[in-house]
Amino acid sequence: MVEIRTYRGHIRNWRALSGELGLTNVETMSREEREPFLLQQAYQKWGHEMGMHLHGMFAFALWDEEEQELFCLRDPFGTKPFYYTLTEDGQLLYGTMIRDILDKPGYQKELNEDMLQIYLSLTYVAGEDTFFKGIKKLMPGRYLVWKPDGEIRITRYYTPTFAPDESRTLDEWADEIHTTLQTIMPEVKDPEEKADSFLSGGVDSSYVLAVSDVQMTDSCGYDEARFDESGLAKQTADILGRGNSRCRITPEDYFDIVPYVMKNMEQPLGDASAIAFAIACRETAKHTKLCYSGEGADEFFGGYNMYRNAERYGDNLKNFYVGNTNIMKEDEKERILLRYDPENLPINLVREIYEETEGLDPLARMSDVDIQIWLEGDIYLNVDKMSTAAGLEIRMPLTDRRIFDIASRMPSRFKVNEEQNKVAFRTAAAKVLPEEIAFRKKLGFIVPIRIWLADERYNADVRRRLFGESAAKFFRLEEIRAIYDEYVGGNSDLWRKIWTIYTFLVWYDEYGF
């Protein structure tokens, strides 16, 4: 007997999977019945190798009565989280939420202060450890097997690999991207489901919208015009004949929701866009329970401007590049932290990735770091936690392993050149979007936080926490004061450091260590 113990996610290829498994009664099932049933059947047929037969977003645990073992699996890119800890008596506590573990007998909540040093550089929790001592993440593309005698074994079933194919043209790559996305999109929802789609001013969300049957889009914007993409989103929706709902985010809205975000994120996250995204999720959940989003393409297809520096970085990448964000150097952390360990370095998290990518071009190596570390620790964490908190389900078709398979074979010159990022991806998008949208300069999901954070009308809570009792447990307050004073004195580039410290302190207070 196989029993599903916990599961969250969405299996996209359930129809094809049913055929492979020889099942004829799946079409009549509700999704709530169907997906656990398919997981049971897939496990009985393929056992521990079942992960490579699934496409979608998923994390689950099942109990194998015959083998007397618990089998836990997380999808290849970590779109859904999975946490676990081993108690002193060898019992496994686990769940797709940290809160599934915190109140269980056998776990005593304790801060893992080592993570703070990593967090201050990356602004998110990278790698398998968490801020809760003893609780670990099952990393993407892995499965865990636990037996009642306390034995635990983790196996990697999927590794992103790159093997550039130089034989194909730009148009051929674009055709494959477009054909594959057209195959995936009908799998993203059942016919009876109705979905909205998040829409920014960028190509990723616009492309997902264009190849979907979605009729309503959701955007957010600000009164500060230079940060506001919602006008561009509305133009795209109008061109494609879809509706658009705009959520206006004020600084009061933004700061008021920070404690809610850090509580529901379960770990601190210094990504300022996460707060805006949380507001967008709550607003969108008022009129739909299912929404599409365009995450994944930037990391797969070379979407970030820093990727243009890849060749210049060359082999030196492995000495410093730890992902998309790196806001504090070691000497600065040593200066502001009361407790600093010179061996606890962010670069340690990615050494294995650089070993795996030895011999590949620098862009492929940068992308692989971001795919394995940044996506899981920041982007997908944010999407999962904030949508779940709002009662909204978000599906991300561009995160599909079949999409990455194309990117893994594509030479870097079709991803980034001197003029453009995501070259082949944009060429594919131009099949269904006007060129001015498909090739629009990347704006990013930017927030006016660098302005708001210095404004005393809004930042009272920031000031209170930065120089308060909790901060004094971890930081030299005179050093924090110096950074803050320089920031409000005009060095707006320091906003990320202030924000990252602040979000940690909010999270710390919310969890009451």
C-alpha positions in Angstrom: 0.0 0.0 0.0 1.2 3.5 -0.8 -0.3 6.4 1.1 0.2 10.1 0.3 1.2 11.9 3.5 1.5 15.4 2.2 1.4 17.0 -1.3 1.2 20.5 -2.8 1.5 21.4 -6.4 0.1 20.8 -9.9 1.0 18.0 -12.2 0.8 19.4 -15.8 1.2 16.3 -17.8 -1.5 14.3 -16.0 -3.2 13.2 -19.2 0.0 11.9 -20.8 0.9 10.3 -17.5 -2.4 8.5 -17.3 -1.7 7.0 -20.7 1.8 5.9 -19.7 0.3 4.3 -16.6 -2.6 2.6 -18.5 -5.2 4.4 -16.5 -8.7 4.9 -17.9 -10.7 6.4 -15.1 -8.7 9.6 -14.4 -10.7 12.0 -16.6 -13.7 11.7 -14.4 -11.8 12.5 -11.2 -11.6 15.9 -9.6 -8.1 17.4 -9.4 -8.0 16.8 -5.6 -8.6 13.1 -6.2 -6.6 12.8 -9.4 -3.2 14.1 -8.5 -2.6 12.1 -5.3 -3.9 9.0 -7.2 -1.5 9.6 -10.1 1.4 10.0 -7.6 0.6 6.7 -6.0 0.4 5.0 -9.4 3.6 6.6 -10.7 5.4 5.5 -7.6 4.2 1.9 -7.9 5.4 1.8 -11.5 8.7 3.8 -11.4 9.5 3.9 -7.7 12.2 6.3 -6.7 12.7 7.3 -10.4 9.2 8.7 -10.7 10.3 12.4 -10.6 11.6 12.3 -14.2 8.2 11.3 -15.4 6.4 14.3 -13.9 6.1 17.8 -15.4 4.8 20.5 -13.1 5.3 22.2 -9.7 5.3 19.7 -6.8 6.6 18.6 -3.5 5.2 15.5 -1.7 5.8 12.7 0.8 4.4 9.2 0.6 4.6 6.2 2.8 5.5 2.8 1.3 4.0 0.2 3.6 5.7 -2.7 2.0 9.2 -1.2 2.1 8.5 0.5 5.4 9.9 3.8 4.2 8.9 7.4 3.7 9.6 8.8 0.2 9.8 12.6 -0.2 10.4 14.4 -3.5 10.8 18.0 -4.7 10.4 19.1 -8.3 13.5 19.7 -10.5 13.7 23.5 -10.0 12.2 23.8 -6.5 9.0 25.7 -7.4 7.4 24.1 -4.3 9.3 23.8 -1.0 9.9 20.8 1.2 11.3 20.9 4.7 12.5 18.3 7.2 14.3 17.6 10.4 15.4 14.5 12.2 14.6 14.4 15.9 16.9 13.0 18.6 15.1 9.7 18.6 15.3 9.4 14.8 11.9 10.5 13.8 11.4 12.5 10.7 9.4 15.7 10.9 8.5 17.1 7.5 6.2 19.3 5.4 5.8 21.7 2.5 5.6 24.5 5.1 8.0 25.1 8.0 5.0 25.6 10.2 4.2 21.9 9.6 7.2 21.2 11.8 7.5 24.0 14.4 4.8 22.8 16.8 5.5 19.0 16.4 6.7 17.1 19.5 10.5 16.5 19.1 11.3 19.9 17.7 12.5 22.8 19.8 12.5 26.1 18.0 15.9 27.7 17.9 17.5 30.4 15.7 20.2 29.3 13.3 22.3 32.5 13.6 24.8 31.2 11.0 22.3 32.0 8.3 22.3 35.7 9.1 25.8 36.1 7.6 24.7 34.5 4.3 21.5 36.4 4.3 23.2 39.8 4.6 25.0 39.1 1.3 22.3 37.4 -0.7 19.1 38.9 0.8 17.5 35.4 0.8 18.0 32.0 2.4 20.2 30.0 0.0 21.2 26.4 0.3 19.7 23.6 2.3 19.9 25.2 5.8 17.2 27.5 7.2 17.0 30.1 9.9 15.5 27.4 12.1 18.2 25.3 13.6 17.9 21.7 12.5 15.3 22.3 9.8 16.6 21.8 6.3 15.2 22.2 2.8 15.1 19.3 0.5 16.9 20.9 -2.4 15.5 20.9 -5.9 15.8 17.8 -8.0 16.3 15.6 -4.9 14.4 12.9 -3.2 14.7 11.8 0.4 14.1 8.3 1.8 13.6 7.8 5.6 13.2 4.5 7.4 11.8 4.1 11.0 15.2 3.0 12.3 16.3 6.7 11.7 18.2 6.0 8.5 17.9 8.9 6.0 19.2 9.1 2.5 19.0 11.9 0.0 19.5 11.3 -3.7 19.8 13.8 -6.6 17.6 12.6 -9.4 17.9 15.7 -11.7 20.8 18.0 -12.4 20.6 21.0 -14.8 23.1 20.3 -17.5 24.2 22.4 -20.5 25.3 20.9 -23.9 25.3 23.7 -26.5 24.2 22.7 -30.0 25.9 24.9 -32.6 24.1 23.4 -35.6 20.9 25.4 -35.4 19.8 29.0 -36.3 18.2 31.6 -34.2 14.8 31.1 -36.0 15.0 27.3 -35.3 15.5 27.9 -31.6 12.7 30.4 -31.5 10.4 27.9 -33.3 11.2 25.2 -30.8 10.5 27.6 -27.8 7.2 28.6 -29.3 6.1 25.1 -30.3 7.0 23.8 -26.8 5.2 26.5 -25.0 2.1 25.9 -27.2 2.3 22.3 -26.1 2.6 23.2 -22.4 -0.1 25.9 -22.1 -3.1 23.5 -22.6 -1.7 21.4 -19.7 -1.6 24.3 -17.3 -5.2 24.2 -16.4 -8.2 22.0 -16.7 -11.0 23.1 -19.1 -13.4 23.9 -16.3 -10.9 26.1 -14.5 -10.8 29.8 -15.0 -7.5 31.7 -14.7 -6.2 35.3 -14.6 -2.7 36.2 -15.5 -0.2 38.5 -13.8 1.0 41.1 -16.3 3.9 43.5 -16.1 5.5 45.6 -18.8 7.9 42.7 -19.6 8.0 40.1 -22.3 7.7 37.0 -20.1 4.3 37.7 -18.7 3.1 39.1 -22.0 4.2 36.0 -23.9 2.4 33.7 -21.4 -0.7 35.8 -21.7 -0.6 35.8 -25.5 -0.5 32.0 -25.8 -3.1 31.5 -23.1 -6.9 31.8 -23.2 -6.9 34.1 -20.2 -9.3 37.0 -20.5 -8.4 39.1 -17.4 -4.9 40.3 -16.4 -3.8 41.7 -13.1 -1.1 44.4 -12.6 0.1 46.7 -9.9 1.5 50.2 -10.1 2.6 53.2 -8.1 1.9 57.0 -8.3 5.7 57.4 -8.9 5.7 57.3 -12.7 9.3 56.1 -13.2 8.6 52.9 -11.2 5.2 52.2 -12.7 4.9 49.4 -15.3 1.1 49.2 -15.1 0.6 51.5 -18.0 2.7 49.3 -20.3 0.8 46.3 -19.0 -2.5 47.9 -19.8 -1.3 48.6 -23.4 -0.3 45.0 -23.8 -3.7 43.8 -22.5 -5.5 46.2 -24.9 -3.5 45.0 -27.9 -4.3 41.4 -27.1 -7.9 42.1 -26.4 -7.8 41.1 -22.7 -9.1 42.9 -19.6 -6.8 44.5 -17.1 -7.2 45.1 -13.4 -4.7 47.6 -11.8 -3.8 47.6 -8.1 -2.4 50.9 -6.9 0.2 50.4 -4.1 0.8 53.2 -1.7 3.8 53.5 0.7 1.3 53.1 3.6 0.0 49.8 2.0 3.6 48.7 1.4 5.0 49.2 4.9 1.8 48.0 6.7 2.0 44.6 5.1 5.7 43.8 5.9 5.0 41.8 9.1 2.3 39.8 7.3 4.8 39.0 4.5 7.7 38.0 6.8 5.4 35.8 8.9 3.9 34.0 5.9 7.3 33.8 4.1 8.5 31.7 7.1 12.0 32.9 6.4 13.2 36.5 6.0 13.4 37.7 2.4 15.0 41.0 1.5 13.6 41.2 -2.0 11.6 44.4 -2.0 9.4 43.2 -4.8 8.1 40.5 -2.6 6.0 43.0 -0.6 4.4 44.4 -3.7 3.8 40.9 -4.9 2.0 40.0 -1.7 -0.3 42.9 -2.1 -0.9 41.9 -5.7 -1.8 38.3 -4.6 -4.3 39.5 -2.1 -6.0 41.8 -4.5 -6.1 39.2 -7.3 -7.5 36.6 -4.9 -10.6 38.8 -4.5 -11.8 37.8 -7.9 -10.0 34.6 -8.9 -8.3 31.6 -7.3 -6.0 30.7 -10.1 -3.4 32.9 -11.9 -0.5 32.5 -14.3 2.9 34.1 -13.9 6.0 34.4 -16.2 8.9 33.5 -13.8 11.7 31.3 -15.1 12.6 32.7 -18.5 15.3 35.2 -17.2 17.4 32.5 -15.6 16.9 30.0 -18.4 17.4 32.3 -21.4 19.8 35.1 -20.2 17.4 37.8 -19.1 19.5 39.8 -16.6 21.7 42.7 -17.7 24.6 41.3 -15.6 24.7 38.3 -17.9 26.3 40.7 -20.5 29.4 40.8 -18.4 29.8 37.0 -18.4 32.6 36.9 -20.9 34.5 39.6 -19.1 34.2 37.8 -15.8 35.5 34.6 -17.4 36.9 31.9 -15.1 37.1 34.4 -12.3 33.3 33.8 -11.8 33.9 30.9 -9.5 35.7 33.2 -7.0 32.9 35.7 -6.5 29.6 35.0 -8.3 27.1 33.6 -5.9 24.0 34.6 -7.8 21.8 37.5 -8.7 22.3 39.5 -5.5 25.4 40.1 -3.4 24.9 43.3 -1.5 27.5 43.1 1.4 31.1 42.2 1.2 32.8 40.2 4.0 34.6 43.2 5.5 31.4 45.1 5.9 29.6 42.1 7.5 32.5 41.6 9.9 32.2 45.3 10.9 28.5 45.3 11.6 27.9 41.8 13.1 28.6 41.0 16.7 29.3 37.4 15.7 31.2 36.8 12.5 32.7 33.6 11.1 35.3 34.1 8.4 34.7 30.5 7.2 31.0 31.0 6.7 31.1 32.4 3.1 28.3 32.6 0.4 30.8 31.2 -2.2 30.8 27.9 -0.3 27.2 27.4 -1.4 28.1 27.3 -5.1 31.4 25.5 -5.3 29.8 22.3 -6.3 27.9 24.0 -9.1 31.1 25.4 -10.5 32.6 21.9 -10.4 29.6 20.6 -12.3 29.9 23.3 -15.0 33.7 23.2 -15.5 34.5 23.8 -19.2 31.2 25.6 -20.0 31.1 29.2 -21.1 30.7 31.9 -18.4 27.1 32.7 -19.2 26.1 29.0 -18.7 27.9 29.0 -15.4 26.2 32.1 -14.2 22.8 30.9 -15.3 23.3 27.6 -13.5 24.1 29.3 -10.2 21.0 31.4 -10.5 18.8 28.4 -11.5 20.0 26.3 -8.6 20.3 28.9 -5.9 18.5 32.2 -6.6 15.3 30.8 -8.2 14.7 28.3 -5.4 15.7 30.6 -2.5 14.0 33.9 -3.7 11.7 33.8 -6.7 9.9 30.6 -6.2 9.8 30.9 -2.5 8.1 34.3 -2.8 5.6 33.0 -5.4 4.6 30.0 -3.3 4.4 31.6 0.1 2.6 34.8 -0.9 0.1 33.1 -3.1 -0.6 30.4 -0.5 -1.1 33.1 2.2 -3.6 34.9 -0.1 -5.5 31.7 -1.0 -4.4 32.1 -4.6 -2.8 29.4 -6.8 -0.1 30.5 -9.2 1.2 28.4 -12.0 4.3 29.2 -13.9 4.5 27.5 -17.3 7.9 28.8 -18.2 9.5 26.8 -15.3 8.8 23.6 -17.1 11.7 21.1 -17.6 10.8 21.0 -21.3 11.5 24.7 -21.5 14.8 24.4 -19.7 15.8 21.5 -22.0 15.7 24.0 -24.9 17.8 26.6 -23.0 20.3 23.9 -22.0 21.0 23.1 -25.6 21.0 26.7 -26.8 24.4 28.5 -27.4 24.9 31.6 -25.3 25.0 33.9 -28.3 21.3 33.2 -28.8 20.6 34.3 -25.2 22.6 37.4 -24.9 24.3 39.7 -27.4 25.6 43.3 -27.3 22.2 44.8 -28.0 19.7 42.4 -26.3 19.0 39.8 -23.6 16.8 36.7 -24.2 17.4 37.0 -27.9 15.8 33.7 -29.0 13.1 33.9 -26.4 12.1 37.4 -27.6 12.2 36.1 -31.2 9.8 33.4 -30.2 7.5 35.8 -28.4 7.4 38.1 -31.5 5.4 35.3 -33.2 2.4 36.4 -31.1 3.3 39.8 -29.8 4.1 43.1 -31.5 7.9 43.6 -31.7 7.8 46.7 -29.5 6.5 44.4 -26.7 8.6 41.3 -27.5 11.8 43.4 -27.6 11.0 45.9 -25.0 13.9 46.7 -22.6 13.7 44.7 -19.4 12.4 46.9 -16.6 12.2 44.4 -13.7 9.5 44.4 -11.0 10.9 47.6 -9.5 9.5 49.3 -6.3 9.9 52.9 -5.2 11.4 51.6 -1.9 14.6 53.5 -2.3 12.6 56.7 -2.0 10.0 55.6 0.5 12.6 54.1 2.9 14.2 57.5 3.5 10.9 59.3 4.1 10.1 59.9 7.7 6.3 59.8 6.9 6.7 56.1 6.2 9.8 54.7 7.9 9.0 54.9 11.6 8.9 51.2 12.0 12.2 50.8 10.1 13.9 53.3 12.4 12.4 51.7 15.5 13.6 48.2 14.6 17.1 49.1 13.2 18.1 50.7 16.6 16.0 48.5 18.9 16.4 45.7 21.3 16.4 42.9 18.7 18.9 44.6 16.5 21.3 45.0 19.5 21.4 41.1 19.8 23.1 40.8 16.4 24.5 44.1 15.2 26.8 46.9 16.3 24.2 49.6 16.3 26.7 52.4 15.8 27.6 50.8 12.4 24.0 50.4 11.4 23.4 54.0 12.3 26.3 55.0 10.1 24.9 53.1 7.1 21.4 54.6 7.8 22.7 58.1 8.1 24.6 57.9 4.9 21.6 56.5 3.1 19.2 59.2 4.3 21.9 61.8 3.6 21.7 61.0 -0.1 23.4 57.7 -0.9 20.3 56.0 -2.1 22.3 52.9 -3.3 22.4 51.8 0.4 18.7 51.1 0.5 19.2 47.4 -0.1 21.4 47.0 3.0 18.9 48.9 5.2 16.0 46.9 3.8 17.8 43.5 4.2 18.6 44.2 7.9 15.1 45.5 8.5 13.3 42.5 7.0 15.4 40.1 9.1 14.5 42.0 12.2 10.8 42.0 11.3 10.9 38.2 10.7 12.8 37.6 13.9 10.3 39.5 16.0 7.4 37.8 14.3 8.7 34.4 15.2 9.4 35.4 18.8 12.8 33.7 19.3 
